[in-house]
Structures are given as structure tokens and as C-alpha cells.
Amino acid sequence: MRVSLLHPPDRPERSTSNGDNTFDDLGLATLCEAAAADPFVRGAIRAALMAPTTDPEVIRYRHAVLADCRAHPAVVRELYRIAALATEVKRRKVGPAHRAGGRLLLALEPLTELISCLRQLRAVCDSDGHHFRAPGFTALMRVVATDLDDGYLDDLEAQLAAMDFDYGVHLSAGLGAGNTVSDIVLHAPLRRRRFGFDRRTGRAFRVTDEPDPEFDPVARLRDRAVSVIADVVQDAADHVQDFFRHLRGELAFYLGCLALQDRFRAAGLPVCLPTPHPAGTPRLRCTGLRDVTLALTSQMPVIGNDIDAVGRTLIVVTGANSGGKSTLLRSLGAAQLMMQAGMPVLADSFEADVRAGVFTHFVAEEDRGLSHGKLVDELSRMSRIVDRLTPNSLLLCNESFSSTSESDATRIAVPILSALLSTGIAIVFVTHLYEFAHQRHRSAHPTDLFLRARPHPDGTRTFHFTPAPPDPTSHAADVFHQIFGRPPRDWGSR
């Protein structure tokens, strides 16, 4: 049986990977921690973010399953409880040298417990399965109803009960080349004796008793016959537990999404299901976009931003320090990954084309070992990222090349970004490098978008970004206000 709650069974899997530092740079560990106390749920959310899909149909498929989970959370939690119970059934495996009877005994008990879990699963699907509408859930309900009918489960339990061999082992064997034993077949156990007689017919013989089982020919013959059954029971238990493991993992992802939605809505934050678009045409538009990490950790209201970057491949974000540039960058990266994981996004609305991986080049601490300088470190990290970038990737740069002079940084950044953009890579570039930003803005590339944070006249931050050219005085105004206690524009009025 196959679980297909995360991916339609009839579509090829198209997932991608992100940069090595993307998860940490975007603060996604906080998001996973907020999903649930259950480490399995956290792991499922993390796995989905680390391997985002590039197929918009898969994203919409997950949205449908999530909508069903939202409508029937108690049923989903019960399914998850059963799956967790099954995956935690203890299994004790022994090596092939162990006696077959012992191996069979060790395999029978967990399989019996797993069948009990299958009956519980069947009962839940029978009673509540008709409520679900998403293709992923209806396929699961159909599989459970057809493959786990009562007749099958009854027969399975009867066969397991017969394997205790209370009345001995019934087998047949022949002689092969060199008078070796061959064609060993284990038959169904004989019926219980009645009035001292059994149904066996034919000739009988007695083997001399051998006190050491290792050299007992009958015991060795029985071992060879039972060994096959022990392997079959072991494989069956593996198969059933593997099914429950997949079911638990996929349900865990949706339970994590539900928990996050509940938490955001309880805090009065907007949550939406994003609209994914196929790769190939740059398309980014959002309203009320917020950073999930800041929303989960801050006690203050989190400001949302509206961005319309349809047809743009380069977004340059400028503005004064502590104005929210890095937060905006993280919110864009996190929203892109959450969308491609099939998760809701922290925004009023969000739509974007899917990307072949999200990569980050954030400013890093200086090498404490002093093996090389900070600029060399920046260039080395950029080189490793470039080696992994493919067309249609998304690169997020936060104060890249800030470790050198503005003129040198401009000479480094311009050709690198131009080369990457020419290959179809989209870039969001947060920078205080006015020379670079001004030069790029003056070039008037139609696929560029310049955003700038606009502070209040007194210098306090609004954290709102609007389309605007780079401003050479963004820091000077702050310094002026700190020294003179008023914004620069007041100077001319006195």
C-alpha cells in the first residue's frame, strides 16, 4: 500500500535542494520549533522546506489535502495517533544464525500488534473517510477499504495464530542429488487430535534422539522449513510498519501546518495559501508579507509589505540601517520556500513562480582562525554558491561584499550579478552600497526593481518598503538627527 498525501501518485517527483546556509540564514529553525513539540512533526516540516517541489500541481495537491485537514483536524490527529502507535511497535531482529523458530516467534508478536493497528485504521476510515474530498485522502480511504477488508484481516490473523505450531510442524521433503534433502515444503498445521487419533496417513519412522539441537537432523530439517515462514512474516511486518511510517510522516507535515496556522491566526496575523506559477516567467506579487521568524519571536506588531515584482529578476533593497531590509529579505525567502513546500504563507496574498532552489549569501562573522580575510571568505562562499546555481534559482544577498571599499565592492558585484541574471537566476540584493545601486538604477534595466525603506521625518523607522531609487543620504539624515535632535529639513526653516 502506498501513501500519497504529499504527492500525486501519477506525477513524477520534481524536488530541488537549497543552499547550505539557506535554512539557518532564513531563520527557519524557529518556524520548525513553532510547528509542534513533537520532534517527528518538526522533522516533517523541516524535510519539506529542505526539499521544495518545483511542480505547481503538487503544491495545489497539498493545499487540497491541507484544506481537508483543516476541516477535520480530530480525524487527522486520530489517524496520526494510530500511525505513531504502529511505528513504535518494538521489533527485535536477530541474525540469520539464530534458530528459525526463535526468529519466527520474534516476528509474530509485532506483526500481530500491527494488524491491530490496521484494524483501528480501517475503523476510522470506515466511520469518517466519507468526509474527505482531497484526492490524496480519497485515494488513501479507497486503498484501506479495498486492501484491508474484514475478510483479509480475519484470514491474516488466523494464519498467524496457526504459526504457533502447538501440534508440531507438518512438512514434506524429498531427496536430491547425493541424497541431500531437497524440495522442503511447510504445510498447513494438522488439525487437533481427537480421541487420540489424527488425520495423518502413510508410513512413519523414528529418529534416534539427539540431545544437541545443532546436530539433531529433525530439528535442522524443521529449521529449514520454518526459516522461510519466518522471513515472510518478517517481511510482512516490515511492509506494514513502512506503510505506517510513511503515513505518520506525511500526516505530521499537515499537523505542523495546522499548528502554525492556528498560532499565526491567534496572534492576529494574516495567513494565506499562496498561488504558485510554473517556472520560467518571473512573477512575484504579495500583499501584507511578514517575516515568520520575527512574527514568532517579537512581542511587537510585525509590519507587512506589499511588493509587485512581476517580470522583475533583480530586486535591489536599500535604506537606512535597522530599517527592515534584512527582515524583508528573510520574509521573501521564507515565503518562497513555504510556498514550494505546500505550506501556508504569512501574508494577505502571495504568488510567485517556483524556483530551482533558494540560495543565500549573507554577511558572516569573520574567520576566527585568521586563515583568510573577510573578503576572501565572502568570495569563496559566493564561488561555492555559483557552482550550485542553476537557471531559475533564487539568490538572496544580504550586504554582500560589504567587507571592502564601496568602489571595489561595486567592481566585484556588477559583473557577478550581470552574469547570474543573464542565465535566468533571480536575485534579491540588500545593500548599503550606494555606488553600485545608483549605477545599476541609472542603467534602467526593465527587469530591475528598486525598493527603499522610507523612515518618518524624525528618523524613526516605518519598515515599509516602496519602489524608490537609492538614496545617498539615507545614513546622513540619521546622523544629523542624532546630533542636532531634528531632521535635516528643519534646517532651512530656521
ZATIZA-637117 format. One record per residue (C-alpha): residue number from 1; residue in three letters; chain; x, y, z. Coordinates in Angstrom, 2 decimals, decimal comma. Example, Ala and Ser with C-alpha at 12.3 -4.5 7.8 and 13.67 -1.06 7.14 Angstrom:
2
    n  res  chain        X        Y        Z
    1  Ala      A    12,30    -4,50     7,80
    2  Ser      A    13,67    -1,06     7,14
//
This chain:
494
    n  res  chain        X        Y        Z
    1  Met      A     0,00     0,00     0,00
    2  Arg      A     1,20     3,49    -0,81
    3  Val      A     0,54     6,76     0,96
    4  Ser      A     0,12     9,70    -1,42
    5  Leu      A    -0,82    12,63     0,75
    6  Leu      A     2,18    14,74    -0,29
    7  His      A     2,49    13,83    -3,91
    8  Pro      A     0,05    12,65    -6,58
    9  Pro      A     0,91     9,06    -7,48
   10  Asp      A     0,66     9,72   -11,21
   11  Arg      A     3,16    12,62   -11,39
   12  Pro      A     6,96    12,37   -11,43
   13  Glu      A     8,66    13,81    -8,39
   14  Arg      A    10,39    17,14    -9,11
   15  Ser      A    12,00    18,47    -5,99
   16  Thr      A    15,13    20,53    -5,56
   17  Ser      A    17,59    21,46    -2,83
   18  Asn      A    18,66    24,76    -1,33
   19  Gly      A    21,96    26,33    -0,42
   20  Asp      A    23,91    25,01     2,54
   21  Asn      A    23,18    28,05     4,71
   22  Thr      A    19,69    28,88     3,49
   23  Phe      A    17,85    27,18     6,33
   24  Asp      A    19,84    28,98     9,02
   25  Asp      A    20,08    32,34     7,24
   26  Leu      A    16,31    32,50     6,87
   27  Gly      A    15,74    31,52    10,50
   28  Leu      A    13,61    28,53     9,55
   29  Ala      A    14,61    26,57    12,66
   30  Thr      A    12,31    28,88    14,62
   31  Leu      A     9,49    28,04    12,25
   32  Cys      A    10,02    24,30    12,75
   33  Glu      A    10,19    24,70    16,51
   34  Ala      A     6,88    26,55    16,45
   35  Ala      A     5,20    23,81    14,41
   36  Ala      A     4,91    21,39    17,32
   37  Ala      A     6,56    19,93    20,37
   38  Asp      A     6,58    16,57    18,59
   39  Pro      A    10,04    16,14    17,04
   40  Phe      A     8,53    13,98    14,32
   41  Val      A     6,28    16,85    13,24
   42  Arg      A     9,19    19,29    13,32
   43  Gly      A    11,23    16,90    11,23
   44  Ala      A     8,46    16,61     8,64
   45  Ile      A     8,23    20,40     8,28
   46  Arg      A    11,99    20,70     8,01
   47  Ala      A    12,18    17,96     5,37
   48  Ala      A     9,52    19,68     3,25
   49  Leu      A    11,36    23,02     3,45
   50  Met      A    14,70    21,45     2,65
   51  Ala      A    13,41    19,68    -0,47
   52  Pro      A    10,85    22,06    -2,02
   53  Thr      A     8,90    20,85    -5,01
   54  Thr      A     9,14    22,65    -8,34
   55  Asp      A     5,77    21,39    -9,57
   56  Pro      A     2,85    23,81    -9,02
   57  Glu      A     0,41    20,93    -9,39
   58  Val      A     1,96    19,19    -6,39
   59  Ile      A     1,63    22,40    -4,36
   60  Arg      A    -2,06    22,67    -5,23
   61  Tyr      A    -2,47    18,96    -4,42
   62  Arg      A    -1,06    19,59    -0,93
   63  His      A    -3,30    22,61    -0,49
   64  Ala      A    -6,34    20,38    -1,09
   65  Val      A    -5,14    17,86     1,49
   66  Leu      A    -4,43    20,69     3,93
   67  Ala      A    -7,96    22,03     3,45
   68  Asp      A    -9,34    18,61     4,40
   69  Cys      A    -7,09    18,55     7,46
   70  Arg      A    -8,35    21,98     8,43
   71  Ala      A   -11,96    20,80     8,09
   72  His      A   -11,45    17,55    10,06
   73  Pro      A    -8,49    18,01    12,40
   74  Ala      A    -9,72    15,50    15,01
   75  Val      A    -9,87    12,69    12,45
   76  Val      A    -6,42    13,55    11,13
   77  Arg      A    -4,98    13,55    14,64
   78  Glu      A    -6,55    10,14    15,28
   79  Leu      A    -5,02     8,77    12,07
   80  Tyr      A    -1,69    10,20    13,18
   81  Arg      A    -2,06     8,59    16,63
   82  Ile      A    -2,64     5,18    15,08
   83  Ala      A     0,29     5,60    12,69
   84  Ala      A     2,56     6,70    15,54
   85  Leu      A     1,43     3,71    17,62
   86  Ala      A     2,27     1,36    14,76
   87  Thr      A     5,68     2,84    14,06
   88  Glu      A     6,58     2,50    17,72
   89  Val      A     5,81    -1,23    17,83
   90  Lys      A     9,01    -2,85    19,09
   91  Arg      A    10,86    -5,02    16,64
   92  Arg      A    13,60    -7,39    17,70
   93  Lys      A    15,72    -8,72    14,91
   94  Val      A    18,27   -11,48    15,17
   95  Gly      A    20,89   -12,69    12,78
   96  Pro      A    20,47   -15,49    10,25
   97  Ala      A    22,37   -17,89    12,53
   98  His      A    19,56   -17,74    15,08
   99  Arg      A    17,17   -20,69    15,22
  100  Ala      A    14,26   -20,28    12,80
  101  Gly      A    11,68   -20,99    15,50
  102  Gly      A    13,03   -18,12    17,58
  103  Arg      A    13,07   -15,77    14,61
  104  Leu      A     9,50   -16,65    13,77
  105  Leu      A     8,40   -16,08    17,34
  106  Leu      A    10,07   -12,66    17,43
  107  Ala      A     8,39   -11,69    14,16
  108  Leu      A     4,90   -12,92    15,01
  109  Glu      A     4,25   -10,73    18,02
  110  Pro      A     4,92    -7,33    16,37
  111  Leu      A     3,02    -8,33    13,24
  112  Thr      A     0,03    -9,22    15,40
  113  Glu      A     0,22    -5,77    17,03
  114  Leu      A     0,49    -4,12    13,62
  115  Ile      A    -2,62    -5,92    12,41
  116  Ser      A    -4,43    -4,49    15,40
  117  Cys      A    -3,32    -1,03    14,22
  118  Leu      A    -4,57    -1,82    10,72
  119  Arg      A    -7,98    -2,66    12,20
  120  Gln      A    -8,03     0,67    14,05
  121  Leu      A    -7,09     2,48    10,84
  122  Arg      A    -9,82     0,66     8,97
  123  Ala      A   -12,38     1,60    11,63
  124  Val      A   -11,53     5,32    11,43
  125  Cys      A   -11,62     5,30     7,63
  126  Asp      A   -14,97     3,49     7,67
  127  Ser      A   -16,57     5,95    10,06
  128  Asp      A   -15,09     9,25     8,86
  129  Gly      A   -13,50     8,65     5,48
  130  His      A   -16,54     9,93     3,59
  131  His      A   -15,94    13,45     4,93
  132  Phe      A   -12,71    13,90     2,97
  133  Arg      A   -12,66    15,36    -0,54
  134  Ala      A    -8,98    15,86    -1,42
  135  Pro      A    -7,63    13,33    -3,95
  136  Gly      A    -4,83    12,37    -1,58
  137  Phe      A    -7,24    11,40     1,19
  138  Thr      A    -9,85     9,73    -1,03
  139  Ala      A    -7,12     7,54    -2,53
  140  Leu      A    -5,98     6,56     0,96
  141  Met      A    -9,52     5,72     2,06
  142  Arg      A   -10,06     3,67    -1,08
  143  Val      A    -6,86     1,68    -0,55
  144  Val      A    -7,72     0,96     3,07
  145  Ala      A   -11,25    -0,13     2,16
  146  Thr      A   -10,19    -2,46    -0,64
  147  Asp      A    -6,89    -3,85     0,66
  148  Leu      A    -7,81    -4,15     4,32
  149  Asp      A   -11,31    -5,60     4,23
  150  Asp      A   -12,50    -7,69     7,15
  151  Gly      A   -12,10   -10,98     5,31
  152  Tyr      A    -8,45   -10,28     4,57
  153  Leu      A    -7,66    -9,23     8,13
  154  Asp      A    -9,53   -12,23     9,60
  155  Asp      A    -7,66   -14,62     7,34
  156  Leu      A    -4,35   -12,95     8,18
  157  Glu      A    -4,92   -13,30    11,91
  158  Ala      A    -5,98   -16,93    11,52
  159  Gln      A    -2,79   -17,75     9,65
  160  Leu      A    -0,66   -16,02    12,26
  161  Ala      A    -2,43   -17,94    15,02
  162  Ala      A    -1,66   -21,21    13,23
  163  Met      A     2,04   -20,45    13,22
  164  Asp      A     2,46   -21,24    16,88
  165  Phe      A     2,74   -24,91    15,80
  166  Asp      A     1,23   -26,20    19,02
  167  Tyr      A     0,75   -29,60    17,44
  168  Gly      A     4,05   -29,86    15,62
  169  Val      A     5,29   -28,91    12,21
  170  His      A     3,85   -30,52     9,13
  171  Leu      A     6,30   -30,58     6,26
  172  Ser      A     7,35   -32,69     3,31
  173  Ala      A    10,73   -33,14     1,69
  174  Gly      A    12,43   -35,23    -0,93
  175  Leu      A    15,89   -36,43    -1,78
  176  Gly      A    18,01   -34,58    -4,24
  177  Ala      A    21,42   -35,21    -5,80
  178  Gly      A    23,76   -37,07    -3,49
  179  Asn      A    20,87   -37,98    -1,22
  180  Thr      A    20,67   -34,48     0,11
  181  Val      A    17,38   -33,16     1,42
  182  Ser      A    15,54   -31,02    -1,13
  183  Asp      A    12,12   -29,66    -2,00
  184  Ile      A    11,21   -28,86     1,57
  185  Val      A     7,62   -27,68     1,82
  186  Leu      A     5,93   -26,48     5,01
  187  His      A     2,25   -27,44     5,05
  188  Ala      A    -0,69   -26,06     6,96
  189  Pro      A    -0,69   -27,28    10,57
  190  Leu      A    -2,59   -30,50    11,20
  191  Arg      A    -5,86   -30,33    13,00
  192  Arg      A    -6,11   -31,02    16,68
  193  Arg      A    -6,09   -34,67    17,59
  194  Arg      A    -9,44   -36,13    18,53
  195  Phe      A    -9,75   -39,11    20,81
  196  Gly      A    -6,06   -39,91    20,36
  197  Phe      A    -6,18   -40,16    16,56
  198  Asp      A    -5,03   -37,71    13,91
  199  Arg      A    -5,54   -37,43    10,16
  200  Arg      A    -2,01   -38,36     9,21
  201  Thr      A    -1,60   -41,38     6,96
  202  Gly      A     1,36   -43,12     5,43
  203  Arg      A     4,47   -44,57     6,84
  204  Ala      A     6,30   -43,33     9,89
  205  Phe      A     9,79   -43,66    11,23
  206  Arg      A    11,58   -42,70    14,39
  207  Val      A    14,85   -40,84    14,51
  208  Thr      A    17,34   -41,52    17,22
  209  Asp      A    17,17   -38,82    19,85
  210  Glu      A    19,96   -36,28    19,61
  211  Pro      A    20,44   -34,17    22,75
  212  Asp      A    22,30   -31,38    20,91
  213  Pro      A    19,80   -29,48    18,69
  214  Glu      A    22,60   -28,36    16,43
  215  Phe      A    23,16   -31,94    15,30
  216  Asp      A    19,57   -33,13    15,53
  217  Pro      A    18,59   -33,94    11,91
  218  Val      A    14,88   -33,43    12,57
  219  Ala      A    15,48   -30,07    14,22
  220  Arg      A    17,67   -28,99    11,31
  221  Leu      A    15,01   -30,08     8,82
  222  Arg      A    12,32   -28,20    10,74
  223  Asp      A    14,52   -25,12    10,89
  224  Arg      A    14,92   -25,07     7,14
  225  Ala      A    11,16   -25,27     6,67
  226  Val      A    10,25   -22,70     9,32
  227  Ser      A    13,01   -20,35     8,21
  228  Val      A    11,12   -19,50     5,03
  229  Ile      A     7,99   -18,64     7,03
  230  Ala      A    10,00   -16,56     9,50
  231  Asp      A    11,39   -14,49     6,62
  232  Val      A     7,91   -14,00     5,15
  233  Val      A     6,48   -12,85     8,49
  234  Gln      A     9,44   -10,53     8,99
  235  Asp      A     8,99    -9,01     5,54
  236  Ala      A     5,25    -8,58     6,13
  237  Ala      A     5,91    -6,73     9,38
  238  Asp      A     8,46    -4,54     7,59
  239  His      A     5,95    -3,73     4,88
  240  Val      A     3,14    -2,84     7,28
  241  Gln      A     5,38    -0,76     9,52
  242  Asp      A     6,84     1,01     6,49
  243  Phe      A     3,32     1,93     5,38
  244  Phe      A     2,56     3,40     8,80
  245  Arg      A     5,90     5,20     8,84
  246  His      A     5,04     6,97     5,58
  247  Leu      A     1,52     7,70     6,79
  248  Arg      A     2,86     9,21    10,00
  249  Gly      A     5,47    11,32     8,22
  250  Glu      A     3,02    12,75     5,70
  251  Leu      A     0,33    13,44     8,29
  252  Ala      A     2,96    15,06    10,51
  253  Phe      A     3,62    17,66     7,81
  254  Tyr      A    -0,04    18,68     7,72
  255  Leu      A    -0,37    18,71    11,51
  256  Gly      A     2,60    21,06    11,62
  257  Cys      A     0,94    23,33     9,06
  258  Leu      A    -2,28    23,35    11,10
  259  Ala      A    -0,38    24,24    14,26
  260  Leu      A     1,38    27,13    12,54
  261  Gln      A    -1,86    28,42    11,04
  262  Asp      A    -3,53    28,31    14,46
  263  Arg      A    -0,63    30,13    16,07
  264  Phe      A    -0,49    32,88    13,47
  265  Arg      A    -4,23    33,42    13,48
  266  Ala      A    -4,32    33,52    17,27
  267  Ala      A    -1,76    36,34    17,07
  268  Gly      A    -3,93    38,22    14,58
  269  Leu      A    -1,53    37,66    11,69
  270  Pro      A    -2,74    37,02     8,13
  271  Val      A    -2,19    33,56     6,64
  272  Cys      A    -2,88    32,66     3,04
  273  Leu      A    -2,48    29,77     0,66
  274  Pro      A    -0,08    31,08    -1,99
  275  Thr      A    -0,62    30,84    -5,72
  276  Pro      A     2,26    29,00    -7,41
  277  His      A     3,15    29,64   -11,04
  278  Pro      A     5,27    27,50   -13,37
  279  Ala      A     8,96    28,20   -13,62
  280  Gly      A    10,23    30,30   -16,47
  281  Thr      A     8,39    33,59   -16,11
  282  Pro      A     9,46    35,84   -13,22
  283  Arg      A     6,41    36,50   -11,15
  284  Leu      A     6,35    37,80    -7,59
  285  Arg      A     3,46    39,70    -6,09
  286  Cys      A     2,41    39,86    -2,46
  287  Thr      A     0,48    41,99     0,00
  288  Gly      A     1,00    42,12     3,73
  289  Leu      A     4,07    39,86     3,59
  290  Arg      A     5,64    39,30     7,01
  291  Asp      A     8,73    37,55     8,28
  292  Val      A     7,75    34,33    10,09
  293  Thr      A    10,76    34,35    12,40
  294  Leu      A    10,07    37,89    13,56
  295  Ala      A     6,37    37,13    13,94
  296  Leu      A     7,15    34,11    16,13
  297  Thr      A     9,67    35,85    18,36
  298  Ser      A     8,65    39,50    18,58
  299  Gln      A     6,26    40,92    21,15
  300  Met      A     5,70    43,95    18,91
  301  Pro      A     3,38    44,14    15,89
  302  Val      A     5,08    42,95    12,72
  303  Ile      A     4,76    45,23     9,70
  304  Gly      A     3,68    43,74     6,40
  305  Asn      A     4,91    44,81     2,98
  306  Asp      A     3,36    44,88    -0,47
  307  Ile      A     5,59    44,06    -3,43
  308  Asp      A     4,78    43,86    -7,11
  309  Ala      A     7,78    42,42    -8,92
  310  Val      A     6,08    40,68   -11,83
  311  Gly      A     8,57    40,40   -14,66
  312  Arg      A    11,49    41,50   -12,47
  313  Thr      A    14,57    39,35   -11,93
  314  Leu      A    16,60    41,75    -9,77
  315  Ile      A    15,24    43,46    -6,68
  316  Val      A    17,65    45,91    -5,04
  317  Val      A    16,68    46,86    -1,49
  318  Thr      A    18,27    49,97     0,03
  319  Gly      A    17,65    52,21     3,00
  320  Ala      A    18,98    53,21     6,37
  321  Asn      A    20,36    50,74     8,87
  322  Ser      A    17,85    48,92    11,07
  323  Gly      A    15,14    49,81     8,59
  324  Gly      A    13,97    46,24     8,00
  325  Lys      A    15,97    45,35     4,86
  326  Ser      A    17,21    42,01     6,20
  327  Thr      A    13,77    41,20     7,59
  328  Leu      A    12,20    41,85     4,20
  329  Leu      A    14,81    39,60     2,58
  330  Arg      A    14,13    36,78     5,04
  331  Ser      A    10,39    37,14     4,58
  332  Leu      A    10,75    36,76     0,80
  333  Gly      A    12,98    33,69     1,08
  334  Ala      A    10,86    32,01     3,74
  335  Ala      A     7,65    32,66     1,81
  336  Gln      A     9,16    31,20    -1,36
  337  Leu      A    10,24    28,02     0,44
  338  Met      A     6,98    27,70     2,37
  339  Met      A     5,04    28,03    -0,88
  340  Gln      A     7,13    25,36    -2,59
  341  Ala      A     6,75    23,09     0,44
  342  Gly      A     2,97    23,34     0,10
  343  Met      A     2,61    25,33     3,30
  344  Pro      A     0,55    28,46     4,00
  345  Val      A     2,41    31,77     3,84
  346  Leu      A     2,38    34,61     6,34
  347  Ala      A     0,79    37,27     4,12
  348  Asp      A    -2,55    38,58     2,93
  349  Ser      A    -1,71    37,24    -0,51
  350  Phe      A     1,35    35,74    -2,16
  351  Glu      A     2,04    34,47    -5,64
  352  Ala      A     5,31    33,56    -7,29
  353  Asp      A     6,85    31,27    -9,86
  354  Val      A     8,54    28,17    -8,48
  355  Arg      A    12,31    28,32    -8,21
  356  Ala      A    15,02    25,70    -8,70
  357  Gly      A    16,43    26,18    -5,22
  358  Val      A    16,86    29,14    -2,88
  359  Phe      A    20,41    30,21    -2,03
  360  Thr      A    21,63    32,78     0,45
  361  His      A    24,78    34,87     0,63
  362  Phe      A    24,53    36,67     3,95
  363  Val      A    27,19    38,64     5,74
  364  Ala      A    29,08    36,27     8,05
  365  Glu      A    31,28    36,54    11,08
  366  Glu      A    34,97    36,95    10,42
  367  Asp      A    37,07    33,81    10,34
  368  Arg      A    38,30    33,43    13,93
  369  Gly      A    41,21    31,30    12,79
  370  Leu      A    42,53    34,20    10,72
  371  Ser      A    43,24    31,79     7,88
  372  His      A    41,99    34,38     5,44
  373  Gly      A    40,32    37,78     5,33
  374  Lys      A    36,62    38,53     5,32
  375  Leu      A    36,53    39,50     1,64
  376  Val      A    38,21    36,23     0,67
  377  Asp      A    35,63    34,42     2,76
  378  Glu      A    32,79    36,25     1,00
  379  Leu      A    34,20    35,46    -2,42
  380  Ser      A    34,78    31,82    -1,51
  381  Arg      A    31,21    31,41    -0,31
  382  Met      A    29,89    33,11    -3,45
  383  Ser      A    32,02    30,80    -5,58
  384  Arg      A    30,56    27,71    -3,90
  385  Ile      A    27,04    29,07    -4,38
  386  Val      A    27,65    29,83    -8,06
  387  Asp      A    28,82    26,26    -8,59
  388  Arg      A    25,41    25,02    -7,44
  389  Leu      A    23,17    27,63    -9,02
  390  Thr      A    21,07    26,55   -11,96
  391  Pro      A    18,84    28,64   -14,24
  392  Asn      A    15,72    29,78   -12,42
  393  Ser      A    17,32    29,61    -8,98
  394  Leu      A    16,72    32,38    -6,45
  395  Leu      A    19,72    34,07    -4,83
  396  Leu      A    19,26    36,22    -1,73
  397  Cys      A    22,18    38,51    -0,91
  398  Asn      A    22,39    40,40     2,36
  399  Glu      A    25,08    43,09     2,41
  400  Ser      A    27,32    41,05     0,12
  401  Phe      A    30,86    42,36    -0,46
  402  Ser      A    30,49    44,82     2,39
  403  Ser      A    33,92    43,91     3,71
  404  Thr      A    35,75    46,05     1,16
  405  Ser      A    35,56    49,63    -0,07
  406  Glu      A    32,46    50,77    -1,91
  407  Ser      A    34,27    51,21    -5,22
  408  Asp      A    35,90    47,78    -5,03
  409  Ala      A    32,64    46,18    -3,96
  410  Thr      A    30,90    47,77    -6,95
  411  Arg      A    33,56    46,47    -9,31
  412  Ile      A    33,03    42,98    -7,87
  413  Ala      A    29,24    42,99    -7,66
  414  Val      A    28,35    44,40   -11,08
  415  Pro      A    29,85    41,66   -13,28
  416  Ile      A    28,84    38,83   -10,93
  417  Leu      A    25,22    39,91   -10,78
  418  Ser      A    25,07    40,64   -14,51
  419  Ala      A    26,40    37,19   -15,33
  420  Leu      A    23,97    35,45   -12,98
  421  Leu      A    20,98    37,43   -14,23
  422  Ser      A    21,82    36,59   -17,83
  423  Thr      A    21,42    32,88   -17,03
  424  Gly      A    17,89    33,31   -15,68
  425  Ile      A    18,71    33,48   -11,98
  426  Ala      A    16,59    35,85    -9,91
  427  Ile      A    18,34    37,93    -7,25
  428  Val      A    17,22    39,98    -4,28
  429  Phe      A    20,14    42,22    -3,29
  430  Val      A    20,05    44,04     0,04
  431  Thr      A    22,84    46,57     0,16
  432  His      A    24,15    49,84     1,53
  433  Leu      A    26,48    50,16    -1,49
  434  Tyr      A    25,07    53,35    -2,96
  435  Glu      A    27,58    53,46    -5,82
  436  Phe      A    26,53    50,00    -7,00
  437  Ala      A    22,80    50,63    -6,54
  438  His      A    22,96    54,04    -8,22
  439  Gln      A    24,95    52,68   -11,16
  440  Arg      A    22,51    49,84   -11,65
  441  His      A    19,50    52,14   -11,32
  442  Arg      A    20,95    54,54   -13,85
  443  Ser      A    21,27    51,67   -16,32
  444  Ala      A    17,45    51,40   -16,26
  445  His      A    17,18    47,66   -16,81
  446  Pro      A    13,48    46,91   -17,35
  447  Thr      A    13,72    43,76   -15,21
  448  Asp      A    15,09    45,63   -12,17
  449  Leu      A    13,03    46,81    -9,21
  450  Phe      A    14,40    49,17    -6,56
  451  Leu      A    12,81    49,20    -3,12
  452  Arg      A    13,67    51,59    -0,35
  453  Ala      A    12,58    51,87     3,25
  454  Arg      A    11,10    55,28     3,95
  455  Pro      A    11,65    56,49     7,54
  456  His      A     9,48    59,04     9,28
  457  Pro      A    10,76    62,65     9,20
  458  Asp      A    12,16    62,26    12,69
  459  Gly      A    14,22    59,27    11,55
  460  Thr      A    12,14    56,55    13,18
  461  Arg      A    11,63    53,50    11,02
  462  Thr      A     8,39    52,61     9,27
  463  Phe      A     9,66    49,23     7,97
  464  His      A     7,57    49,89     4,87
  465  Phe      A     9,28    49,42     1,52
  466  Thr      A     8,13    51,14    -1,63
  467  Pro      A     9,59    51,44    -5,13
  468  Ala      A    12,18    54,20    -5,00
  469  Pro      A    15,69    54,90    -6,31
  470  Pro      A    18,67    54,53    -3,98
  471  Asp      A    19,12    57,48    -1,65
  472  Pro      A    22,67    58,73    -0,97
  473  Thr      A    21,60    60,49     2,21
  474  Ser      A    19,91    57,63     3,98
  475  His      A    22,53    57,45     6,71
  476  Ala      A    23,39    61,14     6,85
  477  Ala      A    19,85    62,05     7,86
  478  Asp      A    20,05    59,68    10,80
  479  Val      A    23,36    61,08    11,95
  480  Phe      A    22,10    64,64    11,60
  481  His      A    19,04    63,87    13,66
  482  Gln      A    21,04    62,13    16,39
  483  Ile      A    23,43    65,11    16,70
  484  Phe      A    21,05    68,02    16,30
  485  Gly      A    17,83    66,47    17,55
  486  Arg      A    15,85    67,34    14,44
  487  Pro      A    15,61    66,10    10,84
  488  Pro      A    17,68    67,93     8,17
  489  Arg      A    14,67    69,54     6,54
  490  Asp      A    14,15    71,68     9,65
  491  Trp      A    17,49    73,32     8,92
  492  Gly      A    16,15    75,53     6,19
  493  Ser      A    13,16    76,74     8,20
  494  Arg      A    15,22    78,35    10,92
//
